């Protein structure tokens, strides 16, 4: 059996332990593993008539060349946000470009799925294991619908893949955030300021809320609930005055927005229609400074949340997801995504990923009126509260 594996979308800690665990379990069962480089980009940029694809677009994985990859973060296979089903004119590889493509407009998209299927055939792959978030997995669902065997492993530091309670990368992102928030207290306290910490989280506020809950910050703004900056300013002013060190600290999701306002987006759309987010924290910080007339600190943690080696929980989940996914492959139980639900490892149909949006349970975990984490009913909840 020949197994293809790829990592797509944003990198997170835990991807390398996941890749290694797949390779080791597959090798012990006599299967061969091919690692596609740069996510779906490895398929798109694979020239069927070239002899340089190996090394550039894919590599053969074994126990020797994956032996130490679990000791670092990121992804050994590299990644991209390539969507072969919707390729912009500027991203079409030269060897695939035709005269018809030259007539395309800047925002037109081309479906190169037929090319992807030919690459799969040339590589003689029997099955694909795709490690990624909902964007990467949406194309995995496309492959499944095309009739090619796929097993999905969910990863994203935002923890927002629909169908699973947990995604690889989330625990480390929260751990990093809590550590940075704790460290920032020395600056905020020394200068008696209000500190605004902006965290990744496009549509889901889990990173902001859970980090705030664990770090014990004064207020937390999440993507799901629009906020009133005047009201927020009043709260933080009170928090600051009640603190013996005369400072206050808050978190805010990058996807948050003011009541009646829009999410702060910039740059061109990626292959999945997303623009970059970031800057709402700075907008809030400037407004707080103007309203209260006090000095403030604005800190975007951003990519540092997903940098470096994984924590113990992400290693555990990554290795367990990998083992479960490889077992499904070896048993030829395809068309599934491995998942954690209510604290237990399980699987769901791969189509589940596209059947909904995973959002924070605001009623159970957030105090809308006071902009604070709130756990309404702890008894019986899983470890990460959802």
C-alpha positions in Angstrom: 0.0 0.0 0.0 1.2 3.5 -0.8 0.0 6.3 1.4 0.2 10.0 0.5 0.3 12.6 3.3 0.3 16.4 3.3 -0.1 19.4 5.7 -2.0 22.4 4.5 -2.9 25.9 5.7 -1.2 27.6 8.6 1.5 25.6 10.4 0.9 24.6 14.1 3.0 22.8 16.7 2.3 19.1 16.6 2.4 18.5 12.8 5.8 16.9 12.8 4.9 14.4 15.6 1.8 13.5 13.6 3.7 12.9 10.4 6.3 10.8 12.2 3.7 8.7 13.9 2.0 8.0 10.6 5.3 7.0 9.0 6.3 4.7 11.8 3.0 2.9 12.1 2.7 2.5 8.3 6.3 1.3 8.0 5.7 -1.3 10.7 2.8 -2.6 8.7 4.7 -2.8 5.4 3.2 0.3 3.8 5.1 3.1 1.9 4.5 6.8 2.7 4.9 9.6 0.2 5.0 13.1 1.7 3.6 15.8 -0.6 5.4 19.1 -0.1 3.6 22.5 0.5 0.2 21.0 1.0 -2.0 20.8 -2.1 0.6 22.9 -3.8 2.7 19.7 -4.1 0.1 18.3 -6.3 -0.7 21.4 -8.3 3.0 22.1 -9.1 3.8 18.5 -10.0 4.8 18.4 -13.7 3.7 15.1 -15.1 6.5 15.3 -17.7 9.3 16.3 -15.4 12.0 14.2 -13.6 12.5 16.7 -10.8 9.2 16.2 -8.9 10.8 14.0 -6.3 12.5 16.3 -3.8 10.7 19.4 -5.1 7.0 18.3 -4.9 7.2 15.1 -2.9 9.6 13.1 -0.8 9.6 9.4 0.2 9.2 9.2 4.0 10.8 6.5 6.2 11.8 6.0 9.8 15.3 7.4 9.1 14.3 10.8 7.6 11.5 11.4 10.1 13.4 10.1 13.1 14.0 13.6 14.7 11.3 15.8 13.2 9.1 15.5 16.2 11.6 17.6 18.2 10.6 20.8 16.5 7.5 22.8 15.5 6.2 23.7 12.1 5.9 21.1 9.4 8.7 19.1 7.9 6.7 18.9 4.7 6.1 22.6 4.5 2.7 24.0 3.7 0.6 26.4 1.6 -2.9 27.7 1.2 -3.3 26.2 -2.2 -6.8 25.2 -3.4 -6.4 23.2 -6.6 -10.1 23.7 -7.3 -9.9 27.5 -7.4 -6.5 28.6 -8.8 -6.0 32.2 -9.6 -4.4 33.1 -13.0 -1.2 34.4 -11.3 -0.8 31.0 -9.4 -1.2 28.7 -12.4 2.2 26.8 -12.9 3.9 27.6 -16.2 3.6 24.0 -17.5 -0.2 24.1 -17.0 -0.8 27.5 -18.5 -2.6 27.6 -21.8 -3.7 30.4 -24.2 -7.2 30.2 -22.6 -5.7 31.0 -19.2 -4.2 34.2 -20.5 -7.7 35.5 -21.2 -8.7 35.1 -17.5 -9.3 38.1 -15.3 -7.4 38.7 -12.1 -10.2 37.3 -9.9 -11.1 34.3 -12.1 -10.5 30.8 -10.8 -9.6 27.6 -12.6 -10.3 24.0 -11.4 -7.3 21.8 -11.8 -8.8 18.7 -10.1 -8.3 16.6 -13.3 -4.6 17.4 -13.1 -4.5 16.4 -9.4 -6.1 13.1 -10.2 -3.5 12.4 -12.9 -0.7 13.2 -10.4 -2.2 10.7 -7.9 -2.3 8.1 -10.6 1.3 8.7 -11.6 2.4 8.5 -8.0 0.4 5.3 -7.7 -1.1 6.5 -4.4 -3.7 4.3 -2.8 -5.0 6.7 -0.2 -4.3 10.3 1.2 -4.0 11.4 4.8 -4.6 15.2 4.8 -3.7 17.2 7.9 -5.3 20.6 8.0 -8.1 22.9 8.9 -11.4 23.4 7.3 -10.0 25.0 4.1 -7.5 22.2 3.5 -10.1 19.6 4.4 -12.7 21.1 2.1 -10.6 20.0 -0.8 -10.0 16.6 0.8 -13.8 16.3 0.8 -13.7 17.2 -3.0 -11.2 14.3 -3.5 -13.5 12.0 -1.5 -16.4 13.0 -3.8 -14.2 12.3 -6.8 -13.9 8.8 -5.5 -10.4 8.8 -4.2 -9.8 7.4 -0.6 -9.1 10.1 2.0 -8.6 10.2 5.7 -8.6 13.7 7.4 -6.7 14.8 10.5 -7.9 18.1 11.9 -5.4 20.8 12.9 -5.8 24.5 13.6 -4.7 26.7 16.4 -8.2 28.4 16.3 -9.7 25.0 17.1 -12.6 25.6 14.7 -12.9 22.5 12.5 -16.5 21.4 12.5 -17.0 17.9 13.8 -14.3 17.6 16.4 -13.9 19.2 19.8 -10.2 19.5 19.5 -7.7 20.2 16.7 -3.9 19.8 16.8 -2.2 23.1 17.7 -4.8 24.6 20.0 -3.3 23.7 23.4 0.1 25.0 22.5 -1.4 28.2 21.1 -3.2 28.8 24.4 -0.1 27.8 26.4 2.0 30.4 24.4 -0.7 33.0 24.9 -0.9 32.5 28.7 2.8 32.7 29.0 3.0 36.0 27.0 0.1 37.5 28.9 1.8 36.6 32.2 5.1 38.1 31.0 3.4 41.3 29.8 2.0 42.0 33.3 5.5 43.2 34.3 5.4 45.9 31.7 1.7 46.9 32.3 2.3 46.9 36.0 5.5 48.8 36.0 4.1 51.6 33.8 0.5 51.4 35.3 -1.1 50.9 31.9 -4.0 49.2 30.3 -2.7 46.3 28.1 -4.5 45.0 25.0 -3.4 41.6 23.8 -4.6 40.6 20.4 -4.7 36.8 19.6 -5.4 34.8 16.5 -9.0 33.6 16.0 -10.7 34.4 12.8 -14.3 33.3 13.5 -13.9 31.5 16.8 -13.1 33.2 20.0 -11.8 30.1 21.8 -8.1 31.2 21.9 -9.0 34.6 23.4 -11.5 33.2 25.9 -9.6 30.1 27.1 -6.3 32.1 27.3 -8.1 34.8 29.2 -9.7 32.3 31.5 -6.4 30.6 32.3 -4.3 33.8 32.6 -6.9 35.5 34.7 -7.1 38.7 32.6 -9.6 41.4 33.4 -11.7 41.3 30.2 -11.9 39.2 27.1 -13.4 40.2 23.7 -14.3 37.3 21.4 -15.2 37.0 17.7 -18.7 35.9 18.3 -19.9 38.9 20.3 -19.7 42.5 19.1 -18.4 44.9 21.8 -19.1 48.4 22.9 -15.7 50.2 23.3 -17.2 52.8 25.7 -18.5 50.0 27.9 -15.2 48.2 27.7 -13.3 51.4 28.7 -15.5 51.8 31.7 -14.8 48.2 32.8 -11.1 48.5 32.3 -10.9 51.8 34.1 -12.6 50.1 37.1 -10.3 47.1 36.9 -7.3 49.3 36.9 -8.4 51.3 39.9 -9.1 48.2 41.9 -5.7 46.7 41.1 -3.0 47.5 43.7 -0.5 47.8 40.9 -2.8 50.2 39.0 -3.0 48.3 35.7 -5.5 46.2 33.7 -5.1 43.7 30.9 -7.5 42.3 28.3 -7.5 39.9 25.4 -9.2 40.3 22.0 -9.7 38.0 19.1 -8.4 39.1 15.7 -11.8 38.5 14.3 -13.6 40.6 16.9 -15.6 43.7 15.9 -17.3 46.7 17.4 -21.1 46.9 17.6 -22.2 48.0 14.2 -18.6 47.7 12.9 -16.8 45.3 10.6 -14.0 42.9 11.1 -10.6 44.5 10.3 -9.3 42.8 7.1 -6.5 43.7 4.7 -4.6 42.3 1.7 -5.7 40.1 -1.1 -7.9 37.0 -0.6 -6.1 33.7 -0.4 -7.2 30.6 -2.4 -10.1 30.0 0.0 -11.4 33.6 -0.1 -9.9 34.8 3.2 -8.1 38.1 3.7 -5.6 38.6 6.5 -7.0 39.7 9.8 -5.4 41.8 12.5 -5.6 45.3 13.8 -8.9 45.3 15.8 -6.7 45.2 19.0 -4.9 48.3 17.9 -8.2 50.0 17.0 -9.6 49.1 20.5 -6.4 50.3 22.2 -6.4 53.7 20.5 -10.1 54.1 21.4 -9.4 53.2 25.0 -6.5 55.7 25.2 -8.7 58.5 23.8 -11.7 57.7 26.0 -9.8 57.3 29.3 -6.8 59.5 28.6 -4.4 56.9 30.0 -1.3 55.2 28.6 -1.8 51.8 27.0 0.1 48.9 25.7 -0.9 47.0 22.5 0.6 43.6 21.8 -0.2 41.3 18.9 1.0 37.8 19.8 0.1 36.6 16.3 2.5 34.0 14.8 4.3 33.5 18.1 1.2 31.6 19.2 1.9 28.9 16.6 5.7 28.9 16.8 8.1 26.5 18.4 7.7 22.9 19.6 4.3 21.5 20.7 3.3 21.1 24.3 2.6 17.7 25.9 -1.1 17.7 25.1 -0.6 18.5 21.4 2.0 15.8 21.1 -0.5 13.3 22.7 -3.3 14.3 20.4 -1.1 14.5 17.3 0.3 11.0 17.8 -3.1 9.5 18.7 -4.8 11.1 15.7 -2.0 9.8 13.5 -2.2 6.3 14.9 -6.0 6.2 14.5 -5.8 7.6 11.0 -3.2 5.1 9.9 -5.2 2.2 11.4 -8.2 3.4 9.4 -6.0 3.4 6.2 -4.7 -0.1 6.9 -8.3 -1.4 7.4 -9.4 0.5 4.3 -12.1 2.4 6.2 -11.9 5.6 4.1 -13.9 8.8 3.9 -13.5 9.7 7.6 -12.0 12.4 9.8 -10.5 11.4 13.1 -11.8 13.5 16.0 -12.1 14.1 19.7 -15.6 14.3 21.0 -16.5 14.7 24.7 -12.9 13.7 25.6 -12.9 10.5 23.5 -11.2 9.6 20.3 -13.6 8.8 17.5 -14.3 9.3 13.8 -16.9 11.2 11.8 -17.7 11.1 8.1 -15.4 13.4 6.2 -18.3 15.4 4.8 -19.1 16.5 8.3 -16.3 19.2 8.0 -18.4 21.1 5.4 -21.8 20.7 7.2 -21.5 23.5 9.7 -19.4 26.2 11.5 -17.8 25.5 14.8 -18.3 28.4 17.2 -17.8 29.1 20.8 -20.8 28.2 23.1 -21.3 31.7 24.3 -24.1 30.9 26.7 -22.1 28.3 28.5 -18.7 30.0 28.5 -19.0 33.8 28.2 -20.5 36.6 30.2 -21.8 38.9 27.4 -22.7 41.8 29.7 -19.3 41.9 31.4 -17.0 40.8 28.6 -15.5 38.0 30.7 -15.0 34.2 30.5 -17.7 32.4 32.5 -18.2 28.7 33.0 -21.8 28.2 33.7 -21.9 24.4 34.4 -18.5 22.8 35.0 -19.7 19.4 36.2 -19.6 16.9 33.4 -17.8 19.1 31.0 -14.7 17.7 29.1 -11.2 18.9 30.0 -11.3 21.9 27.6 -14.9 22.8 28.6 -16.6 22.1 25.3 
